Amino acid sequence: MTPPAERRLPVRTCVLCRARRPAGALVRVRAGGSMGPGPGRGAWLCTGRRCVEDPRARSALSRALRSEVSDDDLDSVRSGAAFGP
């Protein structure tokens, strides 16, 4: 008897470092600075400090979300991300 088929996890790409990881290892940022699932345009970022703290994060998020990212929006992403190593 063969084992049941393994469930494949969706793979997403970080908009800054372009690393491909399972969706659970990334944070989805929506336009307006909110995070998590929901309607509207979204972008994926690594949960590590390097990607969120990078000065290029603002331009990468602005380009991916097709809207301007303010300092407040970026601060809410930084404070809400579960930072790893």
PyMOL Python script that loads the backbone (N, CA, C, O; Angstrom):
from pymol import cmd

cmd.read_pdbstr("""\
ATOM      1  N   MET A   1       0.846  -1.172   0.000  1.00  0.00           N
ATOM      2  CA  MET A   1       0.000   0.000   0.000  1.00  0.00           C
ATOM      3  C   MET A   1       0.896   1.241   0.000  1.00  0.00           C
ATOM      4  O   MET A   1       1.847   1.322   0.778  1.00  0.00           O
ATOM      5  N   THR A   2       0.598   2.188  -0.855  1.00  0.00           N
ATOM      6  CA  THR A   2       1.413   3.407  -0.950  1.00  0.00           C
ATOM      7  C   THR A   2       0.924   4.435   0.070  1.00  0.00           C
ATOM      8  O   THR A   2      -0.266   4.489   0.380  1.00  0.00           O
ATOM      9  N   PRO A   3       1.843   5.248   0.588  1.00  0.00           N
ATOM     10  CA  PRO A   3       1.441   6.278   1.550  1.00  0.00           C
ATOM     11  C   PRO A   3       0.599   7.349   0.867  1.00  0.00           C
ATOM     12  O   PRO A   3       0.730   7.561  -0.339  1.00  0.00           O
ATOM     13  N   PRO A   4      -0.258   8.022   1.618  1.00  0.00           N
ATOM     14  CA  PRO A   4      -1.082   9.074   1.000  1.00  0.00           C
ATOM     15  C   PRO A   4      -0.180  10.184   0.445  1.00  0.00           C
ATOM     16  O   PRO A   4       0.918  10.429   0.943  1.00  0.00           O
ATOM     17  N   ALA A   5      -0.668  10.825  -0.571  1.00  0.00           N
ATOM     18  CA  ALA A   5       0.105  11.888  -1.219  1.00  0.00           C
ATOM     19  C   ALA A   5       0.365  13.014  -0.222  1.00  0.00           C
ATOM     20  O   ALA A   5      -0.528  13.421   0.521  1.00  0.00           O
ATOM     21  N   GLU A   6       1.588  13.504  -0.218  1.00  0.00           N
ATOM     22  CA  GLU A   6       1.933  14.604   0.660  1.00  0.00           C
ATOM     23  C   GLU A   6       1.301  15.891   0.141  1.00  0.00           C
ATOM     24  O   GLU A   6       1.240  16.141  -1.063  1.00  0.00           O
ATOM     25  N   ARG A   7       0.846  16.678   1.070  1.00  0.00           N
ATOM     26  CA  ARG A   7       0.247  17.950   0.703  1.00  0.00           C
ATOM     27  C   ARG A   7       1.363  18.937   0.358  1.00  0.00           C
ATOM     28  O   ARG A   7       2.305  19.120   1.130  1.00  0.00           O
ATOM     29  N   ARG A   8       1.247  19.553  -0.779  1.00  0.00           N
ATOM     30  CA  ARG A   8       2.259  20.520  -1.202  1.00  0.00           C
ATOM     31  C   ARG A   8       1.886  21.901  -0.681  1.00  0.00           C
ATOM     32  O   ARG A   8       0.749  22.352  -0.820  1.00  0.00           O
ATOM     33  N   LEU A   9       2.866  22.557  -0.081  1.00  0.00           N
ATOM     34  CA  LEU A   9       2.653  23.905   0.419  1.00  0.00           C
ATOM     35  C   LEU A   9       2.915  24.908  -0.696  1.00  0.00           C
ATOM     36  O   LEU A   9       3.813  24.711  -1.514  1.00  0.00           O
ATOM     37  N   PRO A  10       2.127  25.988  -0.730  1.00  0.00           N
ATOM     38  CA  PRO A  10       2.382  26.997  -1.760  1.00  0.00           C
ATOM     39  C   PRO A  10       3.720  27.679  -1.513  1.00  0.00           C
ATOM     40  O   PRO A  10       4.097  27.930  -0.369  1.00  0.00           O
ATOM     41  N   VAL A  11       4.427  27.972  -2.583  1.00  0.00           N
ATOM     42  CA  VAL A  11       5.724  28.629  -2.499  1.00  0.00           C
ATOM     43  C   VAL A  11       5.539  30.076  -2.952  1.00  0.00           C
ATOM     44  O   VAL A  11       4.921  30.343  -3.982  1.00  0.00           O
ATOM     45  N   ARG A  12       6.085  31.004  -2.165  1.00  0.00           N
ATOM     46  CA  ARG A  12       6.004  32.424  -2.477  1.00  0.00           C
ATOM     47  C   ARG A  12       7.414  32.997  -2.569  1.00  0.00           C
ATOM     48  O   ARG A  12       8.373  32.367  -2.125  1.00  0.00           O
ATOM     49  N   THR A  13       7.540  34.188  -3.142  1.00  0.00           N
ATOM     50  CA  THR A  13       8.832  34.834  -3.335  1.00  0.00           C
ATOM     51  C   THR A  13       8.857  36.156  -2.584  1.00  0.00           C
ATOM     52  O   THR A  13       7.931  36.959  -2.701  1.00  0.00           O
ATOM     53  N   CYS A  14       9.917  36.385  -1.810  1.00  0.00           N
ATOM     54  CA  CYS A  14      10.115  37.651  -1.101  1.00  0.00           C
ATOM     55  C   CYS A  14      10.363  38.743  -2.144  1.00  0.00           C
ATOM     56  O   CYS A  14      11.168  38.558  -3.056  1.00  0.00           O
ATOM     57  N   VAL A  15       9.671  39.886  -2.010  1.00  0.00           N
ATOM     58  CA  VAL A  15       9.813  40.952  -3.010  1.00  0.00           C
ATOM     59  C   VAL A  15      11.160  41.651  -2.916  1.00  0.00           C
ATOM     60  O   VAL A  15      11.555  42.350  -3.849  1.00  0.00           O
ATOM     61  N   LEU A  16      11.868  41.479  -1.816  1.00  0.00           N
ATOM     62  CA  LEU A  16      13.152  42.161  -1.669  1.00  0.00           C
ATOM     63  C   LEU A  16      14.334  41.278  -2.044  1.00  0.00           C
ATOM     64  O   LEU A  16      15.127  41.642  -2.912  1.00  0.00           O
ATOM     65  N   CYS A  17      14.460  40.120  -1.398  1.00  0.00           N
ATOM     66  CA  CYS A  17      15.645  39.288  -1.650  1.00  0.00           C
ATOM     67  C   CYS A  17      15.388  38.214  -2.709  1.00  0.00           C
ATOM     68  O   CYS A  17      16.313  37.508  -3.112  1.00  0.00           O
ATOM     69  N   ARG A  18      14.135  38.086  -3.163  1.00  0.00           N
ATOM     70  CA  ARG A  18      13.740  37.135  -4.204  1.00  0.00           C
ATOM     71  C   ARG A  18      13.925  35.672  -3.788  1.00  0.00           C
ATOM     72  O   ARG A  18      13.982  34.792  -4.647  1.00  0.00           O
ATOM     73  N   ALA A  19      14.018  35.403  -2.493  1.00  0.00           N
ATOM     74  CA  ALA A  19      14.130  34.030  -2.000  1.00  0.00           C
ATOM     75  C   ALA A  19      12.765  33.354  -2.089  1.00  0.00           C
ATOM     76  O   ALA A  19      11.745  33.951  -1.743  1.00  0.00           O
ATOM     77  N   ARG A  20      12.754  32.119  -2.550  1.00  0.00           N
ATOM     78  CA  ARG A  20      11.508  31.346  -2.665  1.00  0.00           C
ATOM     79  C   ARG A  20      11.396  30.450  -1.444  1.00  0.00           C
ATOM     80  O   ARG A  20      12.279  29.641  -1.162  1.00  0.00           O
ATOM     81  N   ARG A  21      10.280  30.611  -0.716  1.00  0.00           N
ATOM     82  CA  ARG A  21      10.065  29.851   0.511  1.00  0.00           C
ATOM     83  C   ARG A  21       8.594  29.464   0.616  1.00  0.00           C
ATOM     84  O   ARG A  21       7.749  30.032  -0.075  1.00  0.00           O
ATOM     85  N   PRO A  22       8.286  28.491   1.488  1.00  0.00           N
ATOM     86  CA  PRO A  22       6.869  28.179   1.726  1.00  0.00           C
ATOM     87  C   PRO A  22       6.144  29.416   2.270  1.00  0.00           C
ATOM     88  O   PRO A  22       6.747  30.250   2.946  1.00  0.00           O
ATOM     89  N   ALA A  23       4.869  29.523   1.972  1.00  0.00           N
ATOM     90  CA  ALA A  23       4.102  30.706   2.356  1.00  0.00           C
ATOM     91  C   ALA A  23       4.135  30.936   3.866  1.00  0.00           C
ATOM     92  O   ALA A  23       4.060  32.085   4.302  1.00  0.00           O
ATOM     93  N   GLY A  24       4.242  29.902   4.662  1.00  0.00           N
ATOM     94  CA  GLY A  24       4.281  30.056   6.110  1.00  0.00           C
ATOM     95  C   GLY A  24       5.548  30.698   6.626  1.00  0.00           C
ATOM     96  O   GLY A  24       5.575  31.172   7.762  1.00  0.00           O
ATOM     97  N   ALA A  25       6.597  30.727   5.827  1.00  0.00           N
ATOM     98  CA  ALA A  25       7.869  31.315   6.240  1.00  0.00           C
ATOM     99  C   ALA A  25       7.972  32.782   5.842  1.00  0.00           C
ATOM    100  O   ALA A  25       8.970  33.434   6.150  1.00  0.00           O
ATOM    101  N   LEU A  26       6.960  33.307   5.164  1.00  0.00           N
ATOM    102  CA  LEU A  26       6.958  34.698   4.729  1.00  0.00           C
ATOM    103  C   LEU A  26       5.756  35.416   5.331  1.00  0.00           C
ATOM    104  O   LEU A  26       4.816  34.778   5.805  1.00  0.00           O
ATOM    105  N   VAL A  27       5.789  36.733   5.310  1.00  0.00           N
ATOM    106  CA  VAL A  27       4.694  37.560   5.807  1.00  0.00           C
ATOM    107  C   VAL A  27       4.059  38.263   4.616  1.00  0.00           C
ATOM    108  O   VAL A  27       4.763  38.843   3.789  1.00  0.00           O
ATOM    109  N   ARG A  28       2.741  38.215   4.525  1.00  0.00           N
ATOM    110  CA  ARG A  28       2.042  38.924   3.452  1.00  0.00           C
ATOM    111  C   ARG A  28       1.695  40.315   3.937  1.00  0.00           C
ATOM    112  O   ARG A  28       1.061  40.489   4.977  1.00  0.00           O
ATOM    113  N   VAL A  29       2.123  41.309   3.163  1.00  0.00           N
ATOM    114  CA  VAL A  29       1.843  42.709   3.474  1.00  0.00           C
ATOM    115  C   VAL A  29       0.831  43.198   2.456  1.00  0.00           C
ATOM    116  O   VAL A  29       1.000  43.003   1.253  1.00  0.00           O
ATOM    117  N   ARG A  30      -0.227  43.837   2.949  1.00  0.00           N
ATOM    118  CA  ARG A  30      -1.251  44.375   2.050  1.00  0.00           C
ATOM    119  C   ARG A  30      -1.085  45.876   1.927  1.00  0.00           C
ATOM    120  O   ARG A  30      -0.466  46.513   2.779  1.00  0.00           O
ATOM    121  N   ALA A  31      -1.629  46.431   0.883  1.00  0.00           N
ATOM    122  CA  ALA A  31      -1.598  47.878   0.690  1.00  0.00           C
ATOM    123  C   ALA A  31      -2.232  48.542   1.912  1.00  0.00           C
ATOM    124  O   ALA A  31      -3.275  48.094   2.388  1.00  0.00           O
ATOM    125  N   GLY A  32      -1.616  49.593   2.413  1.00  0.00           N
ATOM    126  CA  GLY A  32      -2.101  50.265   3.612  1.00  0.00           C
ATOM    127  C   GLY A  32      -1.348  49.844   4.860  1.00  0.00           C
ATOM    128  O   GLY A  32      -1.632  50.348   5.946  1.00  0.00           O
ATOM    129  N   GLY A  33      -0.391  48.928   4.730  1.00  0.00           N
ATOM    130  CA  GLY A  33       0.437  48.535   5.851  1.00  0.00           C
ATOM    131  C   GLY A  33      -0.098  47.400   6.696  1.00  0.00           C
ATOM    132  O   GLY A  33       0.575  46.974   7.634  1.00  0.00           O
ATOM    133  N   SER A  34      -1.300  46.887   6.395  1.00  0.00           N
ATOM    134  CA  SER A  34      -1.813  45.771   7.184  1.00  0.00           C
ATOM    135  C   SER A  34      -1.156  44.481   6.726  1.00  0.00           C
ATOM    136  O   SER A  34      -0.638  44.388   5.613  1.00  0.00           O
ATOM    137  N   MET A  35      -1.188  43.498   7.596  1.00  0.00           N
ATOM    138  CA  MET A  35      -0.520  42.239   7.299  1.00  0.00           C
ATOM    139  C   MET A  35      -1.508  41.092   7.393  1.00  0.00           C
ATOM    140  O   MET A  35      -2.551  41.200   8.039  1.00  0.00           O
ATOM    141  N   GLY A  36      -1.166  39.999   6.742  1.00  0.00           N
ATOM    142  CA  GLY A  36      -1.967  38.792   6.809  1.00  0.00           C
ATOM    143  C   GLY A  36      -2.880  38.632   5.621  1.00  0.00           C
ATOM    144  O   GLY A  36      -2.863  39.439   4.692  1.00  0.00           O
ATOM    145  N   PRO A  37      -3.686  37.573   5.658  1.00  0.00           N
ATOM    146  CA  PRO A  37      -4.580  37.309   4.532  1.00  0.00           C
ATOM    147  C   PRO A  37      -5.696  38.338   4.463  1.00  0.00           C
ATOM    148  O   PRO A  37      -6.062  38.949   5.467  1.00  0.00           O
ATOM    149  N   GLY A  38      -6.215  38.514   3.299  1.00  0.00           N
ATOM    150  CA  GLY A  38      -7.313  39.445   3.111  1.00  0.00           C
ATOM    151  C   GLY A  38      -7.388  39.877   1.666  1.00  0.00           C
ATOM    152  O   GLY A  38      -6.529  39.529   0.855  1.00  0.00           O
ATOM    153  N   PRO A  39      -8.418  40.636   1.348  1.00  0.00           N
ATOM    154  CA  PRO A  39      -8.585  41.070  -0.028  1.00  0.00           C
ATOM    155  C   PRO A  39      -7.597  42.164  -0.396  1.00  0.00           C
ATOM    156  O   PRO A  39      -7.055  42.852   0.469  1.00  0.00           O
ATOM    157  N   GLY A  40      -7.377  42.307  -1.674  1.00  0.00           N
ATOM    158  CA  GLY A  40      -6.533  43.384  -2.168  1.00  0.00           C
ATOM    159  C   GLY A  40      -5.149  42.920  -2.568  1.00  0.00           C
ATOM    160  O   GLY A  40      -4.775  41.763  -2.377  1.00  0.00           O
ATOM    161  N   ARG A  41      -4.408  43.846  -3.125  1.00  0.00           N
ATOM    162  CA  ARG A  41      -3.054  43.570  -3.588  1.00  0.00           C
ATOM    163  C   ARG A  41      -2.145  43.349  -2.400  1.00  0.00           C
ATOM    164  O   ARG A  41      -2.199  44.082  -1.413  1.00  0.00           O
ATOM    165  N   GLY A  42      -1.313  42.335  -2.506  1.00  0.00           N
ATOM    166  CA  GLY A  42      -0.391  42.020  -1.422  1.00  0.00           C
ATOM    167  C   GLY A  42       0.988  41.680  -1.943  1.00  0.00           C
ATOM    168  O   GLY A  42       1.168  41.403  -3.129  1.00  0.00           O
ATOM    169  N   ALA A  43       1.961  41.702  -1.048  1.00  0.00           N
ATOM    170  CA  ALA A  43       3.343  41.357  -1.361  1.00  0.00           C
ATOM    171  C   ALA A  43       3.868  40.492  -0.221  1.00  0.00           C
ATOM    172  O   ALA A  43       3.363  40.562   0.899  1.00  0.00           O
ATOM    173  N   TRP A  44       4.862  39.691  -0.503  1.00  0.00           N
ATOM    174  CA  TRP A  44       5.427  38.773   0.487  1.00  0.00           C
ATOM    175  C   TRP A  44       6.832  39.224   0.869  1.00  0.00           C
ATOM    176  O   TRP A  44       7.635  39.579   0.006  1.00  0.00           O
ATOM    177  N   LEU A  45       7.125  39.207   2.178  1.00  0.00           N
ATOM    178  CA  LEU A  45       8.437  39.564   2.708  1.00  0.00           C
ATOM    179  C   LEU A  45       8.923  38.462   3.629  1.00  0.00           C
ATOM    180  O   LEU A  45       8.127  37.805   4.300  1.00  0.00           O
ATOM    181  N   CYS A  46      10.244  38.260   3.660  1.00  0.00           N
ATOM    182  CA  CYS A  46      10.833  37.333   4.623  1.00  0.00           C
ATOM    183  C   CYS A  46      10.584  37.860   6.026  1.00  0.00           C
ATOM    184  O   CYS A  46      10.438  39.067   6.219  1.00  0.00           O
ATOM    185  N   THR A  47      10.536  36.973   6.998  1.00  0.00           N
ATOM    186  CA  THR A  47      10.310  37.400   8.371  1.00  0.00           C
ATOM    187  C   THR A  47      11.603  37.770   9.079  1.00  0.00           C
ATOM    188  O   THR A  47      11.570  38.184  10.238  1.00  0.00           O
ATOM    189  N   GLY A  48      12.723  37.632   8.419  1.00  0.00           N
ATOM    190  CA  GLY A  48      13.998  38.007   9.027  1.00  0.00           C
ATOM    191  C   GLY A  48      14.202  39.512   9.025  1.00  0.00           C
ATOM    192  O   GLY A  48      13.665  40.217   8.170  1.00  0.00           O
ATOM    193  N   ARG A  49      14.961  39.993   9.962  1.00  0.00           N
ATOM    194  CA  ARG A  49      15.224  41.434  10.072  1.00  0.00           C
ATOM    195  C   ARG A  49      15.900  41.999   8.831  1.00  0.00           C
ATOM    196  O   ARG A  49      15.668  43.152   8.468  1.00  0.00           O
ATOM    197  N   ARG A  50      16.719  41.209   8.191  1.00  0.00           N
ATOM    198  CA  ARG A  50      17.499  41.727   7.071  1.00  0.00           C
ATOM    199  C   ARG A  50      16.601  42.285   5.968  1.00  0.00           C
ATOM    200  O   ARG A  50      16.889  43.349   5.420  1.00  0.00           O
ATOM    201  N   CYS A  51      15.552  41.602   5.648  1.00  0.00           N
ATOM    202  CA  CYS A  51      14.682  42.070   4.556  1.00  0.00           C
ATOM    203  C   CYS A  51      13.805  43.241   4.985  1.00  0.00           C
ATOM    204  O   CYS A  51      13.639  44.193   4.222  1.00  0.00           O
ATOM    205  N   VAL A  52      13.246  43.191   6.175  1.00  0.00           N
ATOM    206  CA  VAL A  52      12.338  44.254   6.594  1.00  0.00           C
ATOM    207  C   VAL A  52      13.098  45.524   6.955  1.00  0.00           C
ATOM    208  O   VAL A  52      12.589  46.622   6.732  1.00  0.00           O
ATOM    209  N   GLU A  53      14.293  45.401   7.502  1.00  0.00           N
ATOM    210  CA  GLU A  53      15.076  46.567   7.902  1.00  0.00           C
ATOM    211  C   GLU A  53      15.875  47.169   6.747  1.00  0.00           C
ATOM    212  O   GLU A  53      16.413  48.268   6.884  1.00  0.00           O
ATOM    213  N   ASP A  54      15.961  46.484   5.631  1.00  0.00           N
ATOM    214  CA  ASP A  54      16.736  46.959   4.486  1.00  0.00           C
ATOM    215  C   ASP A  54      16.150  48.274   3.967  1.00  0.00           C
ATOM    216  O   ASP A  54      14.931  48.386   3.834  1.00  0.00           O
ATOM    217  N   PRO A  55      16.992  49.271   3.671  1.00  0.00           N
ATOM    218  CA  PRO A  55      16.497  50.545   3.152  1.00  0.00           C
ATOM    219  C   PRO A  55      15.766  50.408   1.818  1.00  0.00           C
ATOM    220  O   PRO A  55      14.951  51.263   1.471  1.00  0.00           O
ATOM    221  N   ARG A  56      16.046  49.350   1.075  1.00  0.00           N
ATOM    222  CA  ARG A  56      15.371  49.154  -0.215  1.00  0.00           C
ATOM    223  C   ARG A  56      13.969  48.583  -0.053  1.00  0.00           C
ATOM    224  O   ARG A  56      13.243  48.456  -1.039  1.00  0.00           O
ATOM    225  N   ALA A  57      13.570  48.235   1.176  1.00  0.00           N
ATOM    226  CA  ALA A  57      12.260  47.619   1.405  1.00  0.00           C
ATOM    227  C   ALA A  57      11.130  48.537   0.957  1.00  0.00           C
ATOM    228  O   ALA A  57      10.140  48.072   0.392  1.00  0.00           O
ATOM    229  N   ARG A  58      11.270  49.837   1.205  1.00  0.00           N
ATOM    230  CA  ARG A  58      10.208  50.779   0.837  1.00  0.00           C
ATOM    231  C   ARG A  58       9.961  50.772  -0.661  1.00  0.00           C
ATOM    232  O   ARG A  58       8.812  50.694  -1.097  1.00  0.00           O
ATOM    233  N   SER A  59      11.026  50.852  -1.461  1.00  0.00           N
ATOM    234  CA  SER A  59      10.830  50.890  -2.906  1.00  0.00           C
ATOM    235  C   SER A  59      10.336  49.549  -3.435  1.00  0.00           C
ATOM    236  O   SER A  59       9.524  49.512  -4.360  1.00  0.00           O
ATOM    237  N   ALA A  60      10.816  48.442  -2.858  1.00  0.00           N
ATOM    238  CA  ALA A  60      10.364  47.124  -3.305  1.00  0.00           C
ATOM    239  C   ALA A  60       8.880  46.928  -2.989  1.00  0.00           C
ATOM    240  O   ALA A  60       8.129  46.412  -3.816  1.00  0.00           O
ATOM    241  N   LEU A  61       8.462  47.340  -1.795  1.00  0.00           N
ATOM    242  CA  LEU A  61       7.047  47.219  -1.438  1.00  0.00           C
ATOM    243  C   LEU A  61       6.179  48.156  -2.273  1.00  0.00           C
ATOM    244  O   LEU A  61       5.096  47.770  -2.711  1.00  0.00           O
ATOM    245  N   SER A  62       6.641  49.370  -2.493  1.00  0.00           N
ATOM    246  CA  SER A  62       5.879  50.322  -3.308  1.00  0.00           C
ATOM    247  C   SER A  62       5.662  49.777  -4.715  1.00  0.00           C
ATOM    248  O   SER A  62       4.572  49.886  -5.276  1.00  0.00           O
ATOM    249  N   ARG A  63       6.693  49.200  -5.264  1.00  0.00           N
ATOM    250  CA  ARG A  63       6.600  48.649  -6.616  1.00  0.00           C
ATOM    251  C   ARG A  63       5.651  47.446  -6.646  1.00  0.00           C
ATOM    252  O   ARG A  63       4.832  47.327  -7.557  1.00  0.00           O
ATOM    253  N   ALA A  64       5.757  46.565  -5.664  1.00  0.00           N
ATOM    254  CA  ALA A  64       4.924  45.365  -5.650  1.00  0.00           C
ATOM    255  C   ALA A  64       3.457  45.685  -5.361  1.00  0.00           C
ATOM    256  O   ALA A  64       2.562  45.060  -5.928  1.00  0.00           O
ATOM    257  N   LEU A  65       3.211  46.659  -4.480  1.00  0.00           N
ATOM    258  CA  LEU A  65       1.841  47.006  -4.118  1.00  0.00           C
ATOM    259  C   LEU A  65       1.218  48.032  -5.061  1.00  0.00           C
ATOM    260  O   LEU A  65       0.016  48.295  -5.011  1.00  0.00           O
ATOM    261  N   ARG A  66       2.053  48.601  -5.915  1.00  0.00           N
ATOM    262  CA  ARG A  66       1.612  49.623  -6.869  1.00  0.00           C
ATOM    263  C   ARG A  66       0.975  50.818  -6.157  1.00  0.00           C
ATOM    264  O   ARG A  66       0.011  51.408  -6.645  1.00  0.00           O
ATOM    265  N   SER A  67       1.530  51.159  -5.001  1.00  0.00           N
ATOM    266  CA  SER A  67       1.105  52.341  -4.264  1.00  0.00           C
ATOM    267  C   SER A  67       2.257  52.785  -3.372  1.00  0.00           C
ATOM    268  O   SER A  67       3.184  52.021  -3.104  1.00  0.00           O
ATOM    269  N   GLU A  68       2.184  54.023  -2.922  1.00  0.00           N
ATOM    270  CA  GLU A  68       3.251  54.573  -2.088  1.00  0.00           C
ATOM    271  C   GLU A  68       3.178  53.971  -0.681  1.00  0.00           C
ATOM    272  O   GLU A  68       2.094  53.840  -0.112  1.00  0.00           O
ATOM    273  N   VAL A  69       4.328  53.608  -0.130  1.00  0.00           N
ATOM    274  CA  VAL A  69       4.412  53.064   1.218  1.00  0.00           C
ATOM    275  C   VAL A  69       4.963  54.157   2.122  1.00  0.00           C
ATOM    276  O   VAL A  69       6.070  54.649   1.903  1.00  0.00           O
ATOM    277  N   SER A  70       4.186  54.540   3.146  1.00  0.00           N
ATOM    278  CA  SER A  70       4.612  55.618   4.041  1.00  0.00           C
ATOM    279  C   SER A  70       5.502  55.079   5.158  1.00  0.00           C
ATOM    280  O   SER A  70       5.649  53.868   5.324  1.00  0.00           O
ATOM    281  N   ASP A  71       6.090  55.995   5.916  1.00  0.00           N
ATOM    282  CA  ASP A  71       6.914  55.598   7.056  1.00  0.00           C
ATOM    283  C   ASP A  71       6.086  54.833   8.084  1.00  0.00           C
ATOM    284  O   ASP A  71       6.563  53.861   8.669  1.00  0.00           O
ATOM    285  N   ASP A  72       4.847  55.271   8.305  1.00  0.00           N
ATOM    286  CA  ASP A  72       3.977  54.590   9.265  1.00  0.00           C
ATOM    287  C   ASP A  72       3.662  53.167   8.817  1.00  0.00           C
ATOM    288  O   ASP A  72       3.645  52.242   9.628  1.00  0.00           O
ATOM    289  N   ASP A  73       3.413  53.000   7.523  1.00  0.00           N
ATOM    290  CA  ASP A  73       3.142  51.662   6.994  1.00  0.00           C
ATOM    291  C   ASP A  73       4.343  50.746   7.187  1.00  0.00           C
ATOM    292  O   ASP A  73       4.199  49.597   7.602  1.00  0.00           O
ATOM    293  N   LEU A  74       5.510  51.257   6.886  1.00  0.00           N
ATOM    294  CA  LEU A  74       6.722  50.457   7.021  1.00  0.00           C
ATOM    295  C   LEU A  74       7.018  50.137   8.488  1.00  0.00           C
ATOM    296  O   LEU A  74       7.490  49.044   8.799  1.00  0.00           O
ATOM    297  N   ASP A  75       6.745  51.081   9.388  1.00  0.00           N
ATOM    298  CA  ASP A  75       6.932  50.829  10.814  1.00  0.00           C
ATOM    299  C   ASP A  75       5.975  49.756  11.319  1.00  0.00           C
ATOM    300  O   ASP A  75       6.349  48.929  12.151  1.00  0.00           O
ATOM    301  N   SER A  76       4.736  49.768  10.818  1.00  0.00           N
ATOM    302  CA  SER A  76       3.785  48.741  11.258  1.00  0.00           C
ATOM    303  C   SER A  76       4.199  47.360  10.758  1.00  0.00           C
ATOM    304  O   SER A  76       3.979  46.363  11.447  1.00  0.00           O
ATOM    305  N   VAL A  77       4.788  47.291   9.583  1.00  0.00           N
ATOM    306  CA  VAL A  77       5.297  46.016   9.070  1.00  0.00           C
ATOM    307  C   VAL A  77       6.467  45.553   9.928  1.00  0.00           C
ATOM    308  O   VAL A  77       6.556  44.377  10.282  1.00  0.00           O
ATOM    309  N   ARG A  78       7.364  46.478  10.262  1.00  0.00           N
ATOM    310  CA  ARG A  78       8.522  46.119  11.088  1.00  0.00           C
ATOM    311  C   ARG A  78       8.101  45.630  12.463  1.00  0.00           C
ATOM    312  O   ARG A  78       8.653  44.649  12.961  1.00  0.00           O
ATOM    313  N   SER A  79       7.140  46.291  13.083  1.00  0.00           N
ATOM    314  CA  SER A  79       6.724  45.910  14.434  1.00  0.00           C
ATOM    315  C   SER A  79       5.869  44.646  14.426  1.00  0.00           C
ATOM    316  O   SER A  79       5.861  43.904  15.408  1.00  0.00           O
ATOM    317  N   GLY A  80       5.155  44.392  13.340  1.00  0.00           N
ATOM    318  CA  GLY A  80       4.261  43.239  13.295  1.00  0.00           C
ATOM    319  C   GLY A  80       4.898  41.969  12.802  1.00  0.00           C
ATOM    320  O   GLY A  80       4.351  40.888  13.022  1.00  0.00           O
ATOM    321  N   ALA A  81       6.040  42.056  12.138  1.00  0.00           N
ATOM    322  CA  ALA A  81       6.694  40.858  11.609  1.00  0.00           C
ATOM    323  C   ALA A  81       7.303  40.059  12.748  1.00  0.00           C
ATOM    324  O   ALA A  81       7.922  40.615  13.655  1.00  0.00           O
ATOM    325  N   ALA A  82       7.120  38.757  12.688  1.00  0.00           N
ATOM    326  CA  ALA A  82       7.716  37.874  13.688  1.00  0.00           C
ATOM    327  C   ALA A  82       9.155  37.630  13.268  1.00  0.00           C
ATOM    328  O   ALA A  82       9.445  36.697  12.519  1.00  0.00           O
ATOM    329  N   PHE A  83      10.054  38.475  13.755  1.00  0.00           N
ATOM    330  CA  PHE A  83      11.432  38.416  13.311  1.00  0.00           C
ATOM    331  C   PHE A  83      12.117  37.139  13.757  1.00  0.00           C
ATOM    332  O   PHE A  83      12.010  36.704  14.904  1.00  0.00           O
ATOM    333  N   GLY A  84      12.813  36.568  12.816  1.00  0.00           N
ATOM    334  CA  GLY A  84      13.628  35.397  13.078  1.00  0.00           C
ATOM    335  C   GLY A  84      15.093  35.821  13.128  1.00  0.00           C
ATOM    336  O   GLY A  84      15.394  37.003  13.294  1.00  0.00           O
ATOM    337  N   PRO A  85      15.995  34.869  12.987  1.00  0.00           N
ATOM    338  CA  PRO A  85      17.418  35.211  13.021  1.00  0.00           C
ATOM    339  C   PRO A  85      17.856  35.996  11.808  1.00  0.00           C
ATOM    340  O   PRO A  85      19.028  36.355  11.696  1.00  0.00           O
TER     341      PRO A  85
END
""", "prot")
cmd.dss("prot")
cmd.show_as("cartoon", "prot")
cmd.util.cbc("prot")
cmd.orient("prot")
